[in-house]
Amino acid sequence: MGDGWSAIRLQRLGVWNSENCEAFPATYELLRSLKIPLAVRGVCYARQAPGSGVQPHSDGRNFILTSHLGLRIPEECWIQVGDERRSWEEGKLTTLDTSFTHSTGNPSKEDRHVLIIDFWHPELTEAERAALDFVYDLRNKFESGLIPFRKPRSMEPEGEGLAGLWKSITGSE
């Protein structure tokens, strides 16, 4: 997310990071007990260093909402979504749709800390959530090496794959 931004991830793609959860057992137990429908990016503690910011961007996913729980918030810090700029409040949630362009700034001389919780948009149907769970589970397995990579057919030798089959049926080049 740029210079000055770092995170300790507790959960991502449905998988809890046991080492990080052991470092924050009360947070882990509380989150598990709340039964929040956590989305693909999951949960992390995020730190933004003094004099840094996250440039305007969109996450391009309107099926996820994000909540930031203000933990340590210097007075000058801000978050902007679209044309609206606000600050976090310590001990309170700020919820946003990160498919809208958003950015942050920390012009203070102190670190800013929030707990970020990504969850499925509450207006998703059960079927939509199941489909998204399937897609992201497949992605997670692929990224973890649990699904083998197959060379794309376009890279197969001439005459193999669908192109070879089509040529054999039609006799065309």
Backbone as JSON Lines, residues from 0, in Angstrom:
{"i":0,"aa":"M","n":[0.82,-1.2,0.0],"ca":[0.0,0.0,0.0],"c":[0.86,1.26,0.0]}
{"i":1,"aa":"G","n":[2.13,1.12,-0.26],"ca":[3.01,2.28,-0.3],"c":[3.91,2.34,0.91]}
{"i":2,"aa":"D","n":[4.84,3.27,0.85],"ca":[5.77,3.45,1.97],"c":[5.01,3.87,3.21]}
{"i":3,"aa":"G","n":[5.44,3.36,4.34],"ca":[4.85,3.77,5.61],"c":[3.66,2.96,6.05]}
{"i":4,"aa":"W","n":[3.17,2.04,5.2],"ca":[2.0,1.23,5.55],"c":[2.47,-0.19,5.77]}
{"i":5,"aa":"S","n":[2.1,-0.78,6.9],"ca":[2.44,-2.18,7.15],"c":[1.29,-2.84,7.89]}
{"i":6,"aa":"A","n":[1.28,-4.17,7.87],"ca":[0.17,-4.89,8.48],"c":[0.64,-6.2,9.09]}
{"i":7,"aa":"I","n":[-0.07,-6.6,10.12],"ca":[0.07,-7.93,10.7],"c":[-1.24,-8.63,10.4]}
{"i":8,"aa":"R","n":[-1.18,-9.63,9.53],"ca":[-2.4,-10.3,9.08],"c":[-2.76,-11.43,10.03]}
{"i":9,"aa":"L","n":[-4.01,-11.38,10.52],"ca":[-4.52,-12.45,11.37],"c":[-5.22,-13.52,10.53]}
{"i":10,"aa":"Q","n":[-5.89,-13.07,9.47],"ca":[-6.61,-14.02,8.62],"c":[-6.62,-13.52,7.19]}
{"i":11,"aa":"R","n":[-6.45,-14.45,6.23],"ca":[-6.51,-14.12,4.81],"c":[-7.02,-15.33,4.06]}
{"i":12,"aa":"L","n":[-7.92,-15.11,3.12],"ca":[-8.48,-16.17,2.28],"c":[-9.0,-17.33,3.12]}
{"i":13,"aa":"G","n":[-9.63,-16.98,4.26],"ca":[-10.25,-18.01,5.1],"c":[-9.29,-18.76,6.01]}
{"i":14,"aa":"V","n":[-8.02,-18.42,5.97],"ca":[-7.03,-19.14,6.77],"c":[-6.49,-18.22,7.87]}
{"i":15,"aa":"W","n":[-6.59,-18.67,9.11],"ca":[-6.05,-17.92,10.24],"c":[-4.55,-18.17,10.33]}
{"i":16,"aa":"N","n":[-3.78,-17.11,10.54],"ca":[-2.34,-17.21,10.74],"c":[-2.11,-17.52,12.21]}
{"i":17,"aa":"S","n":[-1.8,-18.79,12.51],"ca":[-1.73,-19.23,13.9],"c":[-0.68,-18.46,14.71]}
{"i":18,"aa":"E","n":[0.46,-18.18,14.11],"ca":[1.51,-17.44,14.83],"c":[1.03,-16.05,15.23]}
{"i":19,"aa":"N","n":[0.41,-15.34,14.29],"ca":[-0.08,-13.99,14.6],"c":[-1.27,-14.03,15.55]}
{"i":20,"aa":"C","n":[-2.13,-15.04,15.41],"ca":[-3.27,-15.15,16.32],"c":[-2.82,-15.44,17.74]}
{"i":21,"aa":"E","n":[-1.73,-16.21,17.89],"ca":[-1.18,-16.47,19.22],"c":[-0.65,-15.18,19.85]}
{"i":22,"aa":"A","n":[-0.17,-14.25,19.03],"ca":[0.33,-12.98,19.55],"c":[-0.82,-12.05,19.98]}
{"i":23,"aa":"F","n":[-2.02,-12.29,19.43],"ca":[-3.19,-11.46,19.74],"c":[-4.38,-12.36,20.09]}
{"i":24,"aa":"P","n":[-4.28,-13.15,21.17],"ca":[-5.31,-14.16,21.45],"c":[-6.68,-13.57,21.75]}
{"i":25,"aa":"A","n":[-6.74,-12.44,22.45],"ca":[-8.05,-11.85,22.78],"c":[-8.77,-11.39,21.51]}
{"i":26,"aa":"T","n":[-8.03,-10.76,20.59],"ca":[-8.63,-10.32,19.32],"c":[-9.11,-11.52,18.52]}
{"i":27,"aa":"Y","n":[-8.28,-12.54,18.43],"ca":[-8.63,-13.76,17.7],"c":[-9.91,-14.38,18.27]}
{"i":28,"aa":"E","n":[-9.97,-14.57,19.57],"ca":[-11.14,-15.2,20.2],"c":[-12.4,-14.35,20.02]}
{"i":29,"aa":"L","n":[-12.25,-13.03,20.16],"ca":[-13.4,-12.14,19.98],"c":[-13.93,-12.23,18.55]}
{"i":30,"aa":"L","n":[-13.04,-12.14,17.57],"ca":[-13.47,-12.2,16.17],"c":[-14.15,-13.53,15.86]}
{"i":31,"aa":"R","n":[-13.6,-14.62,16.35],"ca":[-14.21,-15.94,16.12],"c":[-15.59,-16.02,16.77]}
{"i":32,"aa":"S","n":[-15.75,-15.44,17.94],"ca":[-17.02,-15.53,18.66],"c":[-18.11,-14.69,17.99]}
{"i":33,"aa":"L","n":[-17.72,-13.63,17.28],"ca":[-18.71,-12.75,16.64],"c":[-19.31,-13.34,15.37]}
{"i":34,"aa":"K","n":[-18.68,-14.36,14.82],"ca":[-19.17,-15.03,13.6],"c":[-19.4,-14.05,12.45]}
{"i":35,"aa":"I","n":[-18.46,-13.13,12.28],"ca":[-18.49,-12.17,11.18],"c":[-18.24,-12.94,9.88]}
{"i":36,"aa":"P","n":[-19.03,-12.7,8.84],"ca":[-18.78,-13.4,7.57],"c":[-17.54,-12.8,6.86]}
{"i":37,"aa":"L","n":[-16.37,-13.17,7.37],"ca":[-15.12,-12.58,6.87],"c":[-14.93,-12.9,5.4]}
{"i":38,"aa":"A","n":[-14.49,-11.89,4.67],"ca":[-14.26,-12.04,3.23],"c":[-12.79,-12.35,2.97]}
{"i":39,"aa":"V","n":[-12.44,-12.41,1.72],"ca":[-11.16,-12.93,1.25],"c":[-9.94,-12.27,1.87]}
{"i":40,"aa":"R","n":[-9.95,-10.98,2.05],"ca":[-8.76,-10.31,2.59],"c":[-8.68,-10.46,4.09]}
{"i":41,"aa":"G","n":[-9.78,-10.78,4.73],"ca":[-9.77,-11.14,6.14],"c":[-9.56,-10.01,7.12]}
{"i":42,"aa":"V","n":[-8.6,-10.2,8.03],"ca":[-8.41,-9.32,9.17],"c":[-6.92,-9.01,9.34]}
{"i":43,"aa":"C","n":[-6.62,-7.73,9.61],"ca":[-5.22,-7.38,9.9],"c":[-5.17,-6.14,10.77]}
{"i":44,"aa":"Y","n":[-4.08,-6.06,11.54],"ca":[-3.73,-4.82,12.21],"c":[-2.91,-4.02,11.21]}
{"i":45,"aa":"A","n":[-3.28,-2.77,10.99],"ca":[-2.58,-1.94,10.01],"c":[-1.97,-0.72,10.7]}
{"i":46,"aa":"R","n":[-0.74,-0.45,10.34],"ca":[-0.01,0.7,10.87],"c":[0.33,1.62,9.71]}
{"i":47,"aa":"Q","n":[0.12,2.91,9.93],"ca":[0.54,3.9,8.95],"c":[1.51,4.84,9.66]}
{"i":48,"aa":"A","n":[2.72,4.9,9.13],"ca":[3.79,5.69,9.75],"c":[3.53,7.19,9.59]}
{"i":49,"aa":"P","n":[4.15,8.0,10.43],"ca":[4.03,9.45,10.32],"c":[4.49,9.94,8.94]}
{"i":50,"aa":"G","n":[3.79,10.92,8.42],"ca":[4.18,11.53,7.15],"c":[3.94,10.65,5.93]}
{"i":51,"aa":"S","n":[3.12,9.62,6.06],"ca":[2.87,8.73,4.93],"c":[1.4,8.73,4.56]}
{"i":52,"aa":"G","n":[1.09,8.08,3.46],"ca":[-0.28,7.98,3.01],"c":[-0.44,6.85,2.02]}
{"i":53,"aa":"V","n":[-1.66,6.46,1.8],"ca":[-2.0,5.49,0.77],"c":[-2.64,6.28,-0.36]}
{"i":54,"aa":"Q","n":[-2.07,6.15,-1.54],"ca":[-2.55,6.9,-2.7],"c":[-3.97,6.47,-3.1]}
{"i":55,"aa":"P","n":[-4.73,7.35,-3.76],"ca":[-6.08,6.99,-4.19],"c":[-6.08,5.74,-5.06]}
{"i":56,"aa":"H","n":[-6.97,4.82,-4.72],"ca":[-7.11,3.58,-5.47],"c":[-8.48,2.97,-5.19]}
{"i":57,"aa":"S","n":[-8.86,2.03,-6.02],"ca":[-10.08,1.25,-5.83],"c":[-9.68,-0.21,-5.75]}
{"i":58,"aa":"D","n":[-10.33,-0.95,-4.86],"ca":[-10.06,-2.38,-4.79],"c":[-10.9,-3.14,-5.81]}
{"i":59,"aa":"G","n":[-11.87,-2.47,-6.44],"ca":[-12.64,-3.07,-7.52],"c":[-13.54,-4.22,-7.1]}
{"i":60,"aa":"R","n":[-13.89,-4.31,-5.83],"ca":[-14.72,-5.42,-5.36],"c":[-15.89,-4.86,-4.57]}
{"i":61,"aa":"N","n":[-17.05,-4.71,-5.19],"ca":[-18.19,-4.16,-4.48],"c":[-18.96,-5.22,-3.7]}
{"i":62,"aa":"F","n":[-18.44,-6.43,-3.66],"ca":[-19.07,-7.5,-2.89],"c":[-18.43,-7.66,-1.51]}
{"i":63,"aa":"I","n":[-17.49,-6.78,-1.2],"ca":[-16.83,-6.77,0.11],"c":[-16.99,-5.39,0.73]}
{"i":64,"aa":"L","n":[-17.25,-5.36,2.03],"ca":[-17.2,-4.11,2.79],"c":[-16.03,-4.22,3.77]}
{"i":65,"aa":"T","n":[-15.49,-3.08,4.16],"ca":[-14.34,-3.04,5.04],"c":[-14.64,-2.15,6.23]}
{"i":66,"aa":"S","n":[-14.34,-2.65,7.42],"ca":[-14.46,-1.84,8.63],"c":[-13.08,-1.61,9.21]}
{"i":67,"aa":"H","n":[-12.84,-0.39,9.65],"ca":[-11.61,-0.04,10.35],"c":[-11.99,0.29,11.78]}
{"i":68,"aa":"L","n":[-11.41,-0.41,12.74],"ca":[-11.59,-0.09,14.15],"c":[-10.41,0.78,14.56]}
{"i":69,"aa":"G","n":[-10.7,2.02,14.93],"ca":[-9.65,2.95,15.34],"c":[-9.02,2.5,16.65]}
{"i":70,"aa":"L","n":[-7.7,2.3,16.63],"ca":[-6.99,1.87,17.83],"c":[-6.14,3.0,18.42]}
{"i":71,"aa":"R","n":[-5.26,3.55,17.6],"ca":[-4.47,4.72,18.01],"c":[-4.52,5.68,16.81]}
{"i":72,"aa":"I","n":[-5.2,6.79,16.99],"ca":[-5.46,7.7,15.86],"c":[-4.98,9.11,16.2]}
{"i":73,"aa":"P","n":[-3.85,9.52,15.65],"ca":[-3.46,10.93,15.81],"c":[-4.51,11.85,15.2]}
{"i":74,"aa":"E","n":[-4.66,12.99,15.77],"ca":[-5.73,13.92,15.39],"c":[-5.72,14.3,13.91]}
{"i":75,"aa":"E","n":[-4.57,14.41,13.29],"ca":[-4.47,14.9,11.92],"c":[-4.77,13.83,10.86]}
{"i":76,"aa":"C","n":[-4.87,12.57,11.25],"ca":[-5.05,11.48,10.27],"c":[-6.41,11.54,9.61]}
{"i":77,"aa":"W","n":[-6.46,11.07,8.37],"ca":[-7.71,11.1,7.62],"c":[-7.82,9.91,6.67]}
{"i":78,"aa":"I","n":[-9.06,9.63,6.3],"ca":[-9.37,8.66,5.25],"c":[-10.37,9.34,4.34]}
{"i":79,"aa":"Q","n":[-10.18,9.18,3.03],"ca":[-11.09,9.79,2.07],"c":[-11.65,8.69,1.17]}
{"i":80,"aa":"V","n":[-12.97,8.7,1.01],"ca":[-13.67,7.78,0.1],"c":[-14.5,8.67,-0.82]}
{"i":81,"aa":"G","n":[-14.21,8.58,-2.12],"ca":[-14.86,9.5,-3.06],"c":[-14.46,10.92,-2.7]}
{"i":82,"aa":"D","n":[-15.45,11.8,-2.53],"ca":[-15.18,13.19,-2.17],"c":[-15.29,13.46,-0.67]}
{"i":83,"aa":"E","n":[-15.56,12.43,0.11],"ca":[-15.79,12.62,1.55],"c":[-14.55,12.25,2.36]}
{"i":84,"aa":"R","n":[-14.08,13.19,3.16],"ca":[-12.89,12.96,4.0],"c":[-13.31,13.01,5.47]}
{"i":85,"aa":"R","n":[-12.85,12.01,6.21],"ca":[-13.12,11.93,7.65],"c":[-11.89,11.44,8.37]}
{"i":86,"aa":"S","n":[-12.01,11.41,9.69],"ca":[-10.98,10.79,10.52],"c":[-11.59,9.57,11.18]}
{"i":87,"aa":"W","n":[-10.74,8.71,11.69],"ca":[-11.2,7.58,12.49],"c":[-11.42,8.07,13.9]}
{"i":88,"aa":"E","n":[-12.16,7.31,14.68],"ca":[-12.3,7.58,16.11],"c":[-11.83,6.34,16.85]}
{"i":89,"aa":"E","n":[-11.02,6.56,17.88],"ca":[-10.53,5.43,18.66],"c":[-11.7,4.69,19.3]}
{"i":90,"aa":"G","n":[-11.68,3.36,19.15],"ca":[-12.72,2.52,19.72],"c":[-14.0,2.45,18.91]}
{"i":91,"aa":"K","n":[-14.02,3.08,17.74],"ca":[-15.22,3.07,16.89],"c":[-14.89,2.52,15.51]}
{"i":92,"aa":"L","n":[-15.92,1.94,14.88],"ca":[-15.77,1.41,13.53],"c":[-16.08,2.46,12.48]}
{"i":93,"aa":"T","n":[-15.3,2.45,11.43],"ca":[-15.59,3.21,10.22],"c":[-15.73,2.16,9.12]}
{"i":94,"aa":"T","n":[-16.88,2.12,8.47],"ca":[-17.13,1.09,7.45],"c":[-17.22,1.75,6.1]}
{"i":95,"aa":"L","n":[-16.54,1.15,5.11],"ca":[-16.52,1.72,3.77],"c":[-16.58,0.64,2.7]}
{"i":96,"aa":"D","n":[-16.97,1.06,1.53],"ca":[-16.99,0.21,0.34],"c":[-15.75,0.58,-0.46]}
{"i":97,"aa":"T","n":[-14.74,-0.3,-0.42],"ca":[-13.46,0.02,-1.04],"c":[-13.47,-0.12,-2.55]}
{"i":98,"aa":"S","n":[-14.64,-0.4,-3.14],"ca":[-14.71,-0.34,-4.6],"c":[-14.74,1.12,-5.06]}
{"i":99,"aa":"F","n":[-15.08,2.03,-4.14],"ca":[-14.98,3.46,-4.43],"c":[-13.52,3.88,-4.21]}
{"i":100,"aa":"T","n":[-13.09,4.88,-4.96],"ca":[-11.73,5.37,-4.81],"c":[-11.55,5.89,-3.39]}
{"i":101,"aa":"H","n":[-10.46,5.45,-2.75],"ca":[-10.19,5.85,-1.37],"c":[-8.69,6.02,-1.16]}
{"i":102,"aa":"S","n":[-8.36,6.79,-0.14],"ca":[-6.96,7.07,0.19],"c":[-6.89,7.43,1.67]}
{"i":103,"aa":"T","n":[-5.67,7.43,2.21],"ca":[-5.47,7.81,3.6],"c":[-4.26,8.72,3.71]}
{"i":104,"aa":"G","n":[-4.2,9.44,4.82],"ca":[-3.04,10.28,5.1],"c":[-2.76,10.34,6.58]}
{"i":105,"aa":"N","n":[-1.47,10.36,6.9],"ca":[-1.05,10.54,8.28],"c":[0.01,11.65,8.32]}
{"i":106,"aa":"P","n":[-0.44,12.91,8.35],"ca":[0.52,14.02,8.4],"c":[1.07,14.27,9.8]}
{"i":107,"aa":"S","n":[0.71,13.43,10.77],"ca":[1.15,13.65,12.15],"c":[2.58,13.15,12.37]}
{"i":108,"aa":"K","n":[3.03,13.22,13.6],"ca":[4.36,12.74,13.98],"c":[4.28,11.4,14.71]}
{"i":109,"aa":"E","n":[3.09,10.75,14.68],"ca":[2.87,9.48,15.38],"c":[2.32,8.43,14.41]}
{"i":110,"aa":"D","n":[2.52,7.16,14.76],"ca":[1.9,6.07,13.99],"c":[0.39,6.09,14.17]}
{"i":111,"aa":"R","n":[-0.3,5.68,13.13],"ca":[-1.75,5.47,13.2],"c":[-1.99,3.98,13.14]}
{"i":112,"aa":"H","n":[-2.87,3.44,14.02],"ca":[-3.16,2.01,14.06],"c":[-4.66,1.78,13.97]}
{"i":113,"aa":"V","n":[-5.04,0.86,13.08],"ca":[-6.43,0.42,12.97],"c":[-6.45,-1.1,12.82]}
{"i":114,"aa":"L","n":[-7.56,-1.71,13.19],"ca":[-7.81,-3.11,12.92],"c":[-8.74,-3.13,11.71]}
{"i":115,"aa":"I","n":[-8.32,-3.77,10.63],"ca":[-9.11,-3.82,9.4],"c":[-9.81,-5.17,9.32]}
{"i":116,"aa":"I","n":[-11.12,-5.12,9.1],"ca":[-11.93,-6.33,8.99],"c":[-12.69,-6.26,7.68]}
{"i":117,"aa":"D","n":[-12.41,-7.2,6.78],"ca":[-13.14,-7.29,5.51],"c":[-14.2,-8.37,5.63]}
{"i":118,"aa":"F","n":[-15.41,-8.03,5.21],"ca":[-16.51,-8.99,5.31],"c":[-17.38,-8.92,4.06]}
{"i":119,"aa":"W","n":[-18.09,-10.01,3.82],"ca":[-18.96,-10.07,2.64],"c":[-20.05,-9.02,2.77]}
{"i":120,"aa":"H","n":[-20.37,-8.39,1.65],"ca":[-21.45,-7.4,1.62],"c":[-22.74,-8.07,2.08]}
{"i":121,"aa":"P","n":[-23.47,-7.46,3.0],"ca":[-24.67,-8.11,3.55],"c":[-25.8,-8.32,2.53]}
{"i":122,"aa":"E","n":[-25.74,-7.64,1.39],"ca":[-26.8,-7.83,0.39],"c":[-26.51,-8.97,-0.59]}
{"i":123,"aa":"L","n":[-25.37,-9.67,-0.42],"ca":[-25.1,-10.83,-1.26],"c":[-26.08,-11.94,-0.91]}
{"i":124,"aa":"T","n":[-26.52,-12.67,-1.92],"ca":[-27.37,-13.82,-1.66],"c":[-26.49,-14.98,-1.19]}
{"i":125,"aa":"E","n":[-27.12,-16.0,-0.65],"ca":[-26.38,-17.19,-0.21],"c":[-25.63,-17.82,-1.39]}
{"i":126,"aa":"A","n":[-26.28,-17.85,-2.55],"ca":[-25.66,-18.43,-3.75],"c":[-24.45,-17.6,-4.2]}
{"i":127,"aa":"E","n":[-24.56,-16.27,-4.13],"ca":[-23.43,-15.41,-4.51],"c":[-22.25,-15.61,-3.57]}
{"i":128,"aa":"R","n":[-22.52,-15.7,-2.28],"ca":[-21.43,-15.94,-1.32],"c":[-20.79,-17.3,-1.54]}
{"i":129,"aa":"A","n":[-21.61,-18.3,-1.82],"ca":[-21.07,-19.64,-2.07],"c":[-20.18,-19.63,-3.31]}
{"i":130,"aa":"A","n":[-20.61,-18.92,-4.35],"ca":[-19.81,-18.84,-5.58],"c":[-18.49,-18.11,-5.31]}
{"i":131,"aa":"L","n":[-18.54,-17.0,-4.58],"ca":[-17.32,-16.26,-4.25],"c":[-16.4,-17.08,-3.35]}
{"i":132,"aa":"D","n":[-16.98,-17.79,-2.39],"ca":[-16.17,-18.67,-1.54],"c":[-15.46,-19.72,-2.39]}
{"i":133,"aa":"F","n":[-16.16,-20.28,-3.38],"ca":[-15.57,-21.29,-4.25],"c":[-14.41,-20.7,-5.06]}
{"i":134,"aa":"V","n":[-14.64,-19.55,-5.68],"ca":[-13.62,-18.92,-6.52],"c":[-12.38,-18.58,-5.7]}
{"i":135,"aa":"Y","n":[-12.58,-17.96,-4.53],"ca":[-11.43,-17.56,-3.73],"c":[-10.75,-18.76,-3.06]}
{"i":136,"aa":"D","n":[-11.5,-19.8,-2.75],"ca":[-10.88,-21.02,-2.22],"c":[-9.99,-21.64,-3.3]}
{"i":137,"aa":"L","n":[-10.48,-21.66,-4.53],"ca":[-9.69,-22.18,-5.65],"c":[-8.42,-21.33,-5.84]}
{"i":138,"aa":"R","n":[-8.57,-20.02,-5.77],"ca":[-7.41,-19.12,-5.9],"c":[-6.39,-19.4,-4.8]}
{"i":139,"aa":"N","n":[-6.88,-19.54,-3.56],"ca":[-5.99,-19.8,-2.44],"c":[-5.24,-21.11,-2.63]}
{"i":140,"aa":"K","n":[-5.93,-22.14,-3.09],"ca":[-5.28,-23.43,-3.33],"c":[-4.25,-23.32,-4.45]}
{"i":141,"aa":"F","n":[-4.57,-22.56,-5.49],"ca":[-3.62,-22.37,-6.59],"c":[-2.37,-21.64,-6.11]}
{"i":142,"aa":"E","n":[-2.58,-20.53,-5.36],"ca":[-1.45,-19.75,-4.85],"c":[-0.6,-20.55,-3.87]}
{"i":143,"aa":"S","n":[-1.22,-21.52,-3.19],"ca":[-0.5,-22.35,-2.23],"c":[0.17,-23.55,-2.88]}
{"i":144,"aa":"G","n":[-0.01,-23.71,-4.19],"ca":[0.6,-24.83,-4.89],"c":[-0.19,-26.13,-4.8]}
{"i":145,"aa":"L","n":[-1.41,-26.07,-4.29],"ca":[-2.22,-27.28,-4.16],"c":[-2.92,-27.68,-5.46]}
{"i":146,"aa":"I","n":[-2.94,-26.77,-6.44],"ca":[-3.51,-27.06,-7.75],"c":[-2.39,-26.9,-8.76]}
{"i":147,"aa":"P","n":[-2.09,-27.96,-9.52],"ca":[-0.97,-27.87,-10.46],"c":[-1.25,-26.9,-11.59]}
{"i":148,"aa":"F","n":[-0.2,-26.3,-12.08],"ca":[-0.29,-25.38,-13.2],"c":[-0.21,-26.18,-14.5]}
{"i":149,"aa":"R","n":[-1.15,-25.93,-15.41],"ca":[-1.14,-26.57,-16.71],"c":[-0.77,-25.53,-17.74]}
{"i":150,"aa":"K","n":[0.13,-25.88,-18.64],"ca":[0.56,-24.96,-19.69],"c":[-0.65,-24.58,-20.55]}
{"i":151,"aa":"P","n":[-0.85,-23.3,-20.84],"ca":[-1.98,-22.89,-21.69],"c":[-1.92,-23.57,-23.06]}
{"i":152,"aa":"R","n":[-3.08,-23.89,-23.59],"ca":[-3.15,-24.58,-24.88],"c":[-2.46,-23.79,-26.0]}
{"i":153,"aa":"S","n":[-2.48,-22.48,-25.88],"ca":[-1.84,-21.66,-26.91],"c":[-0.34,-21.91,-26.97]}
{"i":154,"aa":"M","n":[0.21,-22.52,-25.92],"ca":[1.64,-22.8,-25.88],"c":[1.95,-24.25,-26.27]}
{"i":155,"aa":"E","n":[0.89,-25.04,-26.56],"ca":[1.11,-26.44,-26.95],"c":[1.65,-26.48,-28.37]}
{"i":156,"aa":"P","n":[2.37,-27.55,-28.69],"ca":[2.89,-27.69,-30.06],"c":[1.76,-27.68,-31.08]}
{"i":157,"aa":"E","n":[2.07,-27.24,-32.28],"ca":[1.1,-27.16,-33.38],"c":[0.38,-28.5,-33.55]}
{"i":158,"aa":"G","n":[-0.92,-28.44,-33.74],"ca":[-1.7,-29.64,-34.0],"c":[-2.3,-30.27,-32.76]}
{"i":159,"aa":"E","n":[-1.98,-29.75,-31.58],"ca":[-2.55,-30.3,-30.35],"c":[-3.61,-29.35,-29.81]}
{"i":160,"aa":"G","n":[-4.37,-29.81,-28.87],"ca":[-5.38,-28.98,-28.23],"c":[-6.58,-28.74,-29.13]}
{"i":161,"aa":"L","n":[-7.38,-27.73,-28.81],"ca":[-8.6,-27.43,-29.56],"c":[-8.31,-26.99,-30.99]}
{"i":162,"aa":"A","n":[-7.22,-26.25,-31.18],"ca":[-6.88,-25.79,-32.54],"c":[-6.6,-26.99,-33.44]}
{"i":163,"aa":"G","n":[-5.87,-27.98,-32.94],"ca":[-5.58,-29.18,-33.72],"c":[-6.84,-29.97,-34.02]}
{"i":164,"aa":"L","n":[-7.74,-30.06,-33.0],"ca":[-9.0,-30.76,-33.22],"c":[-9.82,-30.05,-34.3]}
{"i":165,"aa":"W","n":[-9.91,-28.73,-34.23],"ca":[-10.67,-27.95,-35.22],"c":[-10.1,-28.17,-36.62]}
{"i":166,"aa":"K","n":[-8.79,-28.14,-36.74],"ca":[-8.16,-28.35,-38.05],"c":[-8.45,-29.73,-38.58]}
{"i":167,"aa":"S","n":[-8.45,-30.73,-37.71],"ca":[-8.72,-32.11,-38.16],"c":[-10.16,-32.27,-38.61]}
{"i":168,"aa":"I","n":[-11.09,-31.53,-37.99],"ca":[-12.52,-31.63,-38.37],"c":[-12.8,-30.86,-39.64]}
{"i":169,"aa":"T","n":[-12.26,-29.65,-39.73],"ca":[-12.61,-28.77,-40.86],"c":[-11.64,-28.88,-42.0]}
{"i":170,"aa":"G","n":[-10.46,-29.4,-41.74],"ca":[-9.44,-29.48,-42.78],"c":[-8.85,-28.12,-43.11]}
{"i":171,"aa":"S","n":[-9.19,-27.09,-42.31],"ca":[-8.68,-25.75,-42.58],"c":[-7.4,-25.49,-41.82]}
{"i":172,"aa":"E","n":[-6.68,-24.53,-42.28],"ca":[-5.44,-24.11,-41.61],"c":[-5.8,-23.01,-40.72]}
